[in-house]
C-alpha cells in the first residue's frame, strides 16, 4: 500500500490517507507499506510531524532490521524538508551497511 501523511492536501488516487504520525507508523508496523509520502506540518506539532515518522523509521531500521518502504517528502516547509531529507539519508546508510 501507498501511505500519504498530510492534513490539508488531497490524497492522490491509489494512496491511503493518514493525518497523524501514529497512523502512519501503525501501517508501517503492519509490513504492507511499499511507499510513504510525508508532509512535515500537520497542524498540531505537539501531536507530531512527518519527521516523527522518519525518526521511528530510522530507529526501526537501525535496531530491528526493519525494511523501509520507498519514502518521499512533499512538505512545503523548506527547513523541515531539509531535516527530513537528512533523516532519509541516514536510513539509507543503515540499509546499505547491512
N, CA, C and O atoms as a printed pandas DataFrame, in Angstrom:
     atom_number atom_name residue_name chain_id  residue_number  x_coord  y_coord  z_coord
0              1         N          UNK        A               1    0.840   -1.178    0.000
1              2        CA          UNK        A               1    0.000    0.000    0.000
2              3         C          UNK        A               1    0.882    1.236    0.000
3              4         O          UNK        A               1    2.024    1.202    0.457
4              5         N          UNK        A               2    0.340    2.317   -0.515
5              6        CA          UNK        A               2    1.000    3.620   -0.513
6              7         C          UNK        A               2    0.311    4.496    0.531
7              8         O          UNK        A               2   -0.914    4.618    0.537
8              9         N          UNK        A               3    1.106    5.103    1.413
9             10        CA          UNK        A               3    0.567    5.889    2.515
10            11         C          UNK        A               3    0.953    7.347    2.343
11            12         O          UNK        A               3    2.114    7.673    2.098
12            13         N          UNK        A               4   -0.045    8.225    2.474
13            14        CA          UNK        A               4    0.118    9.662    2.266
14            15         C          UNK        A               4   -0.254   10.383    3.552
15            16         O          UNK        A               4   -1.428   10.458    3.914
16            17         N          UNK        A               5    0.769   10.920    4.250
17            18        CA          UNK        A               5    0.556   11.634    5.513
18            19         C          UNK        A               5    0.439   13.128    5.241
19            20         O          UNK        A               5    1.406   13.770    4.831
20            21         N          UNK        A               6   -0.749   13.676    5.473
21            22        CA          UNK        A               6   -0.980   15.102    5.249
22            23         C          UNK        A               6   -2.280   15.516    5.930
23            24         O          UNK        A               6   -3.201   14.715    6.087
24            25         N          UNK        A               7   -2.333   16.781    6.330
25            26        CA          UNK        A               7   -3.551   17.276    6.990
26            27         C          UNK        A               7   -4.387   18.169    6.086
27            28         O          UNK        A               7   -5.527   18.479    6.430
28            29         N          UNK        A               8   -3.858   18.592    4.942
29            30        CA          UNK        A               8   -4.596   19.530    4.089
30            31         C          UNK        A               8   -4.703   19.124    2.633
31            32         O          UNK        A               8   -5.771   19.252    2.033
32            33         N          UNK        A               9   -3.637   18.645    2.064
33            34        CA          UNK        A               9   -3.639   18.342    0.634
34            35         C          UNK        A               9   -4.559   17.163    0.326
35            36         O          UNK        A               9   -4.736   16.271    1.156
36            37         N          UNK        A              10   -5.139   17.164   -0.864
37            38        CA          UNK        A              10   -5.940   15.994   -1.255
38            39         C          UNK        A              10   -5.023   14.786   -1.456
39            40         O          UNK        A              10   -3.901   14.914   -1.947
40            41         N          UNK        A              11   -5.511   13.638   -1.075
41            42        CA          UNK        A              11   -4.738   12.404   -1.208
42            43         C          UNK        A              11   -4.771   11.945   -2.661
43            44         O          UNK        A              11   -5.844   11.836   -3.255
44            45         N          UNK        A              12   -3.595   11.676   -3.238
45            46        CA          UNK        A              12   -3.578   11.197   -4.623
46            47         C          UNK        A              12   -4.313    9.859   -4.755
47            48         O          UNK        A              12   -4.371    9.065   -3.816
48            49         N          UNK        A              13   -4.854    9.642   -5.911
49            50        CA          UNK        A              13   -5.561    8.391   -6.186
50            51         C          UNK        A              13   -4.611    7.218   -5.993
51            52         O          UNK        A              13   -3.459    7.257   -6.425
52            53         N          UNK        A              14   -5.105    6.185   -5.346
53            54        CA          UNK        A              14   -4.305    4.991   -5.126
54            55         C          UNK        A              14   -3.502    5.008   -3.826
55            56         O          UNK        A              14   -2.785    4.054   -3.525
56            57         N          UNK        A              15   -3.619    6.076   -3.068
57            58        CA          UNK        A              15   -2.897    6.211   -1.804
58            59         C          UNK        A              15   -3.885    6.128   -0.637
59            60         O          UNK        A              15   -5.063    6.453   -0.779
60            61         N          UNK        A              16   -3.381    5.686    0.514
61            62        CA          UNK        A              16   -4.169    5.650    1.743
62            63         C          UNK        A              16   -3.848    6.912    2.534
63            64         O          UNK        A              16   -2.684    7.195    2.814
64            65         N          UNK        A              17   -4.882    7.669    2.894
65            66        CA          UNK        A              17   -4.699    8.917    3.631
66            67         C          UNK        A              17   -4.572    8.663    5.119
67            68         O          UNK        A              17   -5.350    7.909    5.703
68            69         N          UNK        A              18   -3.568    9.308    5.734
69            70        CA          UNK        A              18   -3.460    9.341    7.187
70            71         C          UNK        A              18   -3.160   10.775    7.590
71            72         O          UNK        A              18   -2.551   11.531    6.832
72            73         N          UNK        A              19   -3.595   11.143    8.793
73            74        CA          UNK        A              19   -3.434   12.513    9.259
74            75         C          UNK        A              19   -2.361   12.667   10.320
75            76         O          UNK        A              19   -1.761   13.735   10.440
76            77         N          UNK        A              20   -2.107   11.613   11.095
77            78        CA          UNK        A              20   -1.203   11.724   12.238
78            79         C          UNK        A              20   -0.074   10.704   12.144
79            80         O          UNK        A              20   -0.244    9.640   11.549
80            81         N          UNK        A              21    1.078   11.026   12.733
81            82        CA          UNK        A              21    2.228   10.117   12.670
82            83         C          UNK        A              21    1.922    8.707   13.164
83            84         O          UNK        A              21    2.365    7.734   12.554
84            85         N          UNK        A              22    1.169    8.578   14.264
85            86        CA          UNK        A              22    0.922    7.237   14.792
86            87         C          UNK        A              22    0.109    6.382   13.828
87            88         O          UNK        A              22    0.222    5.156   13.852
88            89         N          UNK        A              23   -0.707    7.003   12.982
89            90        CA          UNK        A              23   -1.454    6.236   11.975
90            91         C          UNK        A              23   -0.490    5.675   10.924
91            92         O          UNK        A              23   -0.596    4.516   10.523
92            93         N          UNK        A              24    0.442    6.510   10.491
93            94        CA          UNK        A              24    1.431    6.063    9.510
94            95         C          UNK        A              24    2.302    4.960   10.097
95            96         O          UNK        A              24    2.580    3.963    9.431
96            97         N          UNK        A              25    2.730    5.136   11.338
97            98        CA          UNK        A              25    3.580    4.144   11.996
98            99         C          UNK        A              25    2.844    2.815   12.158
99           100         O          UNK        A              25    3.430    1.752   11.951
100          101         N          UNK        A              26    1.581    2.870   12.521
101          102        CA          UNK        A              26    0.797    1.628   12.661
102          103         C          UNK        A              26    0.740    0.877   11.339
103          104         O          UNK        A              26    0.852   -0.349   11.321
104          105         N          UNK        A              27    0.570    1.589   10.240
105          106        CA          UNK        A              27    0.541    0.927    8.929
106          107         C          UNK        A              27    1.922    0.384    8.569
107          108         O          UNK        A              27    2.028   -0.708    8.012
108          109         N          UNK        A              28    2.980    1.134    8.881
109          110        CA          UNK        A              28    4.341    0.648    8.635
110          111         C          UNK        A              28    4.603   -0.639    9.422
111          112         O          UNK        A              28    5.181   -1.591    8.897
112          113         N          UNK        A              29    4.177   -0.656   10.667
113          114        CA          UNK        A              29    4.376   -1.843   11.503
114          115         C          UNK        A              29    3.661   -3.064   10.938
115          116         O          UNK        A              29    4.078   -4.198   11.171
116          117         N          UNK        A              30    2.587   -2.829   10.196
117          118        CA          UNK        A              30    1.865   -3.930    9.570
118          119         C          UNK        A              30    2.623   -4.580    8.430
119          120         O          UNK        A              30    2.276   -5.682    8.003
120          121         N          UNK        A              31    3.655   -3.912    7.929
121          122        CA          UNK        A              31    4.518   -4.508    6.914
122          123         C          UNK        A              31    4.008   -4.473    5.491
123          124         O          UNK        A              31    4.602   -5.101    4.614
124          125         N          UNK        A              32    2.926   -3.759    5.233
125          126        CA          UNK        A              32    2.357   -3.748    3.885
126          127         C          UNK        A              32    2.629   -2.460    3.105
127          128         O          UNK        A              32    2.190   -2.326    1.963
128          129         N          UNK        A              33    3.346   -1.516    3.709
129          130        CA          UNK        A              33    3.592   -0.218    3.064
130          131         C          UNK        A              33    4.778   -0.346    2.110
131          132         O          UNK        A              33    5.870   -0.744    2.515
132          133         N          UNK        A              34    4.552   -0.006    0.845
133          134        CA          UNK        A              34    5.625   -0.044   -0.155
134          135         C          UNK        A              34    6.121    1.357   -0.489
135          136         O          UNK        A              34    7.231    1.530   -0.992
136          137         N          UNK        A              35    5.289    2.352   -0.205
137          138        CA          UNK        A              35    5.682    3.740   -0.482
138          139         C          UNK        A              35    5.032    4.639    0.559
139          140         O          UNK        A              35    3.903    4.410    0.991
140          141         N          UNK        A              36    5.782    5.675    0.951
141          142        CA          UNK        A              36    5.351    6.579    2.005
142          143         C          UNK        A              36    5.672    7.997    1.568
143          144         O          UNK        A              36    6.811    8.291    1.204
144          145         N          UNK        A              37    4.677    8.881    1.599
145          146        CA          UNK        A              37    4.880   10.289    1.267
146          147         C          UNK        A              37    4.495   11.122    2.481
147          148         O          UNK        A              37    3.394   10.992    3.015
148          149         N          UNK        A              38    5.424   11.988    2.913
149          150        CA          UNK        A              38    5.257   12.689    4.180
150          151         C          UNK        A              38    5.229   14.202    4.039
151          152         O          UNK        A              38    6.041   14.797    3.331
152          153         N          UNK        A              39    4.276   14.804    4.729
153          154        CA          UNK        A              39    4.271   16.239    4.975
154          155         C          UNK        A              39    4.898   16.420    6.351
155          156         O          UNK        A              39    4.874   15.492    7.160
156          157         N          UNK        A              40    5.450   17.578    6.632
157          158        CA          UNK        A              40    6.012   17.832    7.954
158          159         C          UNK        A              40    4.971   18.428    8.881
159          160         O          UNK        A              40    4.677   17.859    9.932
160          161         N          UNK        A              41    4.416   19.557    8.508
161          162        CA          UNK        A              41    3.494   20.306    9.365
162          163         C          UNK        A              41    2.087   19.742    9.233
163          164         O          UNK        A              41    1.474   19.784    8.166
164          165         N          UNK        A              42    1.593   19.210   10.355
165          166        CA          UNK        A              42    0.288   18.543   10.332
166          167         C          UNK        A              42   -0.767   19.279   11.141
167          168         O          UNK        A              42   -1.820   18.722   11.453
168          169         N          UNK        A              43   -0.487   20.521   11.477
169          170        CA          UNK        A              43   -1.490   21.335   12.163
170          171         C          UNK        A              43   -1.425   21.308   13.670
171          172         O          UNK        A              43   -2.075   22.119   14.329
172          173         N          UNK        A              44   -0.652   20.389   14.235
173          174        CA          UNK        A              44   -0.543   20.300   15.694
174          175         C          UNK        A              44    0.804   19.646   16.016
175          176         O          UNK        A              44    0.888   18.429   16.180
176          177         N          UNK        A              45    1.862   20.471   16.104
177          178        CA          UNK        A              45    3.204   19.934   16.311
178          179         C          UNK        A              45    3.321   19.129   17.606
179          180         O          UNK        A              45    4.155   18.228   17.699
180          181         N          UNK        A              46    2.494   19.445   18.606
181          182        CA          UNK        A              46    2.527   18.656   19.840
182          183         C          UNK        A              46    2.033   17.234   19.599
183          184         O          UNK        A              46    2.432   16.304   20.300
184          185         N          UNK        A              47    1.171   17.072   18.613
185          186        CA          UNK        A              47    0.664   15.744   18.254
186          187         C          UNK        A              47    1.678   15.001   17.389
187          188         O          UNK        A              47    1.666   13.772   17.332
188          189         N          UNK        A              48    2.547   15.740   16.721
189          190        CA          UNK        A              48    3.594   15.130   15.912
190          191         C          UNK        A              48    3.676   15.693   14.521
191          192         O          UNK        A              48    2.792   16.416   14.062
192          193         N          UNK        A              49    4.768   15.342   13.854
193          194        CA          UNK        A              49    5.039   15.809   12.493
194          195         C          UNK        A              49    5.471   14.627   11.639
195          196         O          UNK        A              49    5.671   13.517   12.133
196          197         N          UNK        A              50    5.609   14.891   10.364
197          198        CA          UNK        A              50    6.126   13.854    9.470
198          199         C          UNK        A              50    7.533   13.424    9.845
199          200         O          UNK        A              50    7.917   12.279    9.603
200          201         N          UNK        A              51    8.300   14.320   10.430
201          202        CA          UNK        A              51    9.654   13.985   10.877
202          203         C          UNK        A              51    9.619   12.896   11.947
203          204         O          UNK        A              51   10.523   12.062   12.007
204          205         N          UNK        A              52    8.599   12.895   12.780
205          206        CA          UNK        A              52    8.472   11.856   13.805
206          207         C          UNK        A              52    8.363   10.462   13.186
207          208         O          UNK        A              52    8.861    9.487   13.750
208          209         N          UNK        A              53    7.722   10.375   12.046
209          210        CA          UNK        A              53    7.626    9.091   11.345
210          211         C          UNK        A              53    9.013    8.654   10.897
211          212         O          UNK        A              53    9.367    7.480   11.002
212          213         N          UNK        A              54    9.795    9.604   10.398
213          214        CA          UNK        A              54   11.150    9.269    9.973
214          215         C          UNK        A              54   12.032    8.864   11.145
215          216         O          UNK        A              54   12.868    7.970   11.006
216          217         N          UNK        A              55   11.859    9.504   12.292
217          218        CA          UNK        A              55   12.628    9.100   13.477
218          219         C          UNK        A              55   12.285    7.664   13.868
219          220         O          UNK        A              55   13.179    6.880   14.188
220          221         N          UNK        A              56   10.988    7.311   13.846
221          222        CA          UNK        A              56   10.583    5.940   14.135
222          223         C          UNK        A              56   11.192    4.979   13.119
223          224         O          UNK        A              56   11.718    3.925   13.478
224          225         N          UNK        A              57   11.112    5.359   11.849
225          226        CA          UNK        A              57   11.624    4.508   10.780
226          227         C          UNK        A              57   13.135    4.309   10.916
227          228         O          UNK        A              57   13.635    3.198   10.741
228          229         N          UNK        A              58   13.854    5.375   11.224
229          230        CA          UNK        A              58   15.296    5.279   11.400
230          231         C          UNK        A              58   15.646    4.302   12.534
231          232         O          UNK        A              58   16.526    3.455   12.380
232          233         N          UNK        A              59   14.956    4.427   13.660
233          234        CA          UNK        A              59   15.207    3.545   14.798
234          235         C          UNK        A              59   14.878    2.093   14.433
235          236         O          UNK        A              59   15.628    1.181   14.780
236          237         N          UNK        A              60   13.781    1.883   13.748
237          238        CA          UNK        A              60   13.363    0.531   13.377
238          239         C          UNK        A              60   14.355   -0.113   12.415
239          240         O          UNK        A              60   14.658   -1.300   12.535
240          241         N          UNK        A              61   14.854    0.657   11.474
241          242        CA          UNK        A              61   15.831    0.138   10.515
242          243         C          UNK        A              61   17.151   -0.161   11.221
243          244         O          UNK        A              61   17.759   -1.206   10.990
244          245         N          UNK        A              62   17.594    0.762   12.084
245          246        CA          UNK        A              62   18.894    0.623   12.738
246          247         C          UNK        A              62   18.931   -0.488   13.775
247          248         O          UNK        A              62   19.943   -1.176   13.906
248          249         N          UNK        A              63   17.846   -0.671   14.509
249          250        CA          UNK        A              63   17.904   -1.608   15.640
250          251         C          UNK        A              63   17.151   -2.909   15.421
251          252         O          UNK        A              63   17.418   -3.895   16.107
252          253         N          UNK        A              64   16.217   -2.930   14.481
253          254        CA          UNK        A              64   15.404   -4.138   14.301
254          255         C          UNK        A              64   15.501   -4.730   12.908
255          256         O          UNK        A              64   14.864   -5.741   12.612
256          257         N          UNK        A              65   16.304   -4.099   12.046
257          258        CA          UNK        A              65   16.416   -4.608   10.685
258          259         C          UNK        A              65   15.168   -4.405    9.846
259          260         O          UNK        A              65   14.966   -5.097    8.849
260          261         N          UNK        A              66   14.328   -3.455   10.246
261          262        CA          UNK        A              66   13.102   -3.153    9.502
262          263         C          UNK        A              66   13.465   -2.755    8.076
263          264         O          UNK        A              66   14.404   -1.989    7.860
264          265         N          UNK        A              67   12.735   -3.266    7.122
265          266        CA          UNK        A              67   12.960   -2.922    5.719
266          267         C          UNK        A              67   12.067   -1.735    5.369
267          268         O          UNK        A              67   10.842   -1.862    5.358
268          269         N          UNK        A              68   12.675   -0.577    5.081
269          270        CA          UNK        A              68   11.860    0.610    4.841
270          271         C          UNK        A              68   11.221    0.608    3.451
271          272         O          UNK        A              68   11.760    0.033    2.505
272          273         N          UNK        A              69   10.078    1.253    3.350
273          274        CA          UNK        A              69    9.479    1.430    2.022
274          275         C          UNK        A              69   10.197    2.568    1.297
275          276         O          UNK        A              69   11.078    3.217    1.861
276          277         N          UNK        A              70    9.821    2.797    0.075
277          278        CA          UNK        A              70   10.294    3.991   -0.628
278          279         C          UNK        A              70    9.660    5.199    0.081
279          280         O          UNK        A              70    8.461    5.202    0.359
280          281         N          UNK        A              71   10.476    6.221    0.368
281          282        CA          UNK        A              71    9.986    7.379    1.107
282          283         C          UNK        A              71   10.222    8.638    0.301
283          284         O          UNK        A              71   11.277    8.818   -0.307
284          285         N          UNK        A              72    9.221    9.508    0.304
285          286        CA          UNK        A              72    9.358   10.828   -0.308
286          287         C          UNK        A              72    8.783   11.869    0.643
287          288         O          UNK        A              72    7.970   11.558    1.513
288          289         N          UNK        A              73    9.217   13.098    0.460
289          290        CA          UNK        A              73    8.733   14.213    1.278
290          291         C          UNK        A              73    8.017   15.185    0.359
291          292         O          UNK        A              73    8.556   15.578   -0.676
292          293         N          UNK        A              74    6.805   15.575    0.732
293          294        CA          UNK        A              74    6.065   16.559   -0.075
294          295         C          UNK        A              74    5.783   17.839    0.710
295          296         O          UNK        A              74    4.892   18.607    0.349
296          297         N          UNK        A              75    6.535   18.065    1.773
297          298        CA          UNK        A              75    6.346   19.243    2.619
298          299         C          UNK        A              75    6.809   20.514    1.913
299          300         O          UNK        A              75    7.823   20.513    1.215
300          301         N          UNK        A              76    6.059   21.595    2.100
301          302        CA          UNK        A              76    6.445   22.902    1.564
302          303         C          UNK        A              76    7.355   23.658    2.531
303          304         O          UNK        A              76    7.904   24.699    2.171
304          305         N          UNK        A              77    7.519   23.149    3.750
305          306        CA          UNK        A              77    8.369   23.771    4.759
306          307         C          UNK        A              77    9.817   23.435    4.417
307          308         O          UNK        A              77   10.266   22.314    4.656
308          309         N          UNK        A              78   10.558   24.410    3.855
309          310        CA          UNK        A              78   11.883   24.111    3.302
310          311         C          UNK        A              78   12.894   23.662    4.356
311          312         O          UNK        A              78   13.681   22.754    4.091
312          313         N          UNK        A              79   12.894   24.265    5.530
313          314        CA          UNK        A              79   13.867   23.847    6.547
314          315         C          UNK        A              79   13.519   22.457    7.081
315          316         O          UNK        A              79   14.410   21.640    7.315
316          317         N          UNK        A              80   12.236   22.190    7.272
317          318        CA          UNK        A              80   11.822   20.868    7.727
318          319         C          UNK        A              80   12.086   19.823    6.652
319          320         O          UNK        A              80   12.477   18.697    6.959
320          321         N          UNK        A              81   11.874   20.193    5.402
321          322        CA          UNK        A              81   12.131   19.287    4.285
322          323         C          UNK        A              81   13.598   18.851    4.303
323          324         O          UNK        A              81   13.908   17.672    4.129
324          325         N          UNK        A              82   14.486   19.809    4.515
325          326        CA          UNK        A              82   15.919   19.508    4.555
326          327         C          UNK        A              82   16.223   18.535    5.702
327          328         O          UNK        A              82   16.952   17.562    5.509
328          329         N          UNK        A              83   15.677   18.789    6.875
329          330        CA          UNK        A              83   15.877   17.914    8.034
330          331         C          UNK        A              83   15.357   16.505    7.728
331          332         O          UNK        A              83   15.989   15.515    8.096
332          333         N          UNK        A              84   14.220   16.422    7.063
333          334        CA          UNK        A              84   13.637   15.128    6.721
334          335         C          UNK        A              84   14.496   14.400    5.683
335          336         O          UNK        A              84   14.662   13.183    5.756
336          337         N          UNK        A              85   15.035   15.136    4.731
337          338        CA          UNK        A              85   15.898   14.514    3.723
338          339         C          UNK        A              85   17.173   13.961    4.356
339          340         O          UNK        A              85   17.665   12.910    3.944
340          341         N          UNK        A              86   17.709   14.664    5.354
341          342        CA          UNK        A              86   18.881   14.155    6.080
342          343         C          UNK        A              86   18.545   12.858    6.818
343          344         O          UNK        A              86   19.353   11.929    6.844
344          345         N          UNK        A              87   17.361   12.796    7.413
345          346        CA          UNK        A              87   16.933   11.560    8.078
346          347         C          UNK        A              87   16.812   10.424    7.069
347          348         O          UNK        A              87   17.183    9.289    7.368
348          349         N          UNK        A              88   16.298   10.717    5.883
349          350        CA          UNK        A              88   16.174    9.698    4.845
350          351         C          UNK        A              88   17.555    9.195    4.420
351          352         O          UNK        A              88   17.722    8.007    4.144
352          353         N          UNK        A              89   18.537   10.084    4.366
353          354        CA          UNK        A              89   19.910    9.678    4.042
354          355         C          UNK        A              89   20.477    8.749    5.121
355          356         O          UNK        A              89   21.154    7.771    4.805
356          357         N          UNK        A              90   20.203    9.050    6.381
357          358        CA          UNK        A              90   20.671    8.177    7.468
358          359         C          UNK        A              90   20.029    6.799    7.366
359          360         O          UNK        A              90   20.694    5.783    7.569
360          361         N          UNK        A              91   18.744    6.764    7.053
361          362        CA          UNK        A              91   18.047    5.487    6.897
362          363         C          UNK        A              91   18.682    4.684    5.760
363          364         O          UNK        A              91   18.938    3.488    5.903
364          365         N          UNK        A              92   18.930    5.343    4.646
365          366        CA          UNK        A              92   19.575    4.671    3.501
366          367         C          UNK        A              92   20.946    4.127    3.888
367          368         O          UNK        A              92   21.324    3.039    3.454
368          369         N          UNK        A              93   21.688    4.867    4.693
369          370        CA          UNK        A              93   23.011    4.429    5.138
370          371         C          UNK        A              93   22.886    3.140    5.962
371          372         O          UNK        A              93   23.664    2.205    5.775
372          373         N          UNK        A              94   21.915    3.095    6.864
373          374        CA          UNK        A              94   21.707    1.875    7.658
374          375         C          UNK        A              94   21.380    0.681    6.757
375          376         O          UNK        A              94   21.859   -0.430    6.988
376          377         N          UNK        A              95   20.571    0.918    5.743
377          378        CA          UNK        A              95   20.193   -0.160    4.831
378          379         C          UNK        A              95   21.416   -0.657    4.065
379          380         O          UNK        A              95   21.608   -1.863    3.912
380          381         N          UNK        A              96   22.239    0.266    3.586
381          382        CA          UNK        A              96   23.442   -0.124    2.818
382          383         C          UNK        A              96   24.446   -0.873    3.681
383          384         O          UNK        A              96   25.157   -1.741    3.175
384          385         N          UNK        A              97   24.522   -0.558    4.972
385          386        CA          UNK        A              97   25.519   -1.161    5.854
386          387         C          UNK        A              97   25.150   -2.573    6.294
387          388         O          UNK        A              97   25.958   -3.238    6.942
388          389         N          UNK        A              98   23.985   -3.036    5.968
389          390        CA          UNK        A              98   23.589   -4.406    6.377
390          391         C          UNK        A              98   24.385   -5.430    5.631
391          392         O          UNK        A              98   24.196   -6.629    5.837
